[in-house]
């Protein structure tokens, strides 16, 4: 059975990393009975700058909630960061 969500939004939040540097995650999700989750989804190829921005943002805003970078590869989703 899938997870139930109270709310989700696509590219609906921006995080400031530095002057003129922002990170916009793919999805913000609030699961039922849980805390806010930040989801970044990638295909087979991931640019290094995407990983770096995600890692920096995860460190700066760790108290926001759960951070997940997922990749679709080999016919399945894998959590990579």
Number of C-alpha atoms within 10 A of each C-alpha: 3 4 6 10 12 10 11 15 12 12 14 11 13 10 14 13 15 8 6 6 9 13 17 18 23 17 18 21 20 18 15 12 8 12 11 17 17 21 19 21 17 18 10 8 9 11 8 9 9 13 15 11 17 23 15 13 19 19 11 13 14 12 10 12 15 16 22 19 19 17 19 14 12 8 6 8 13 15 11 11 13
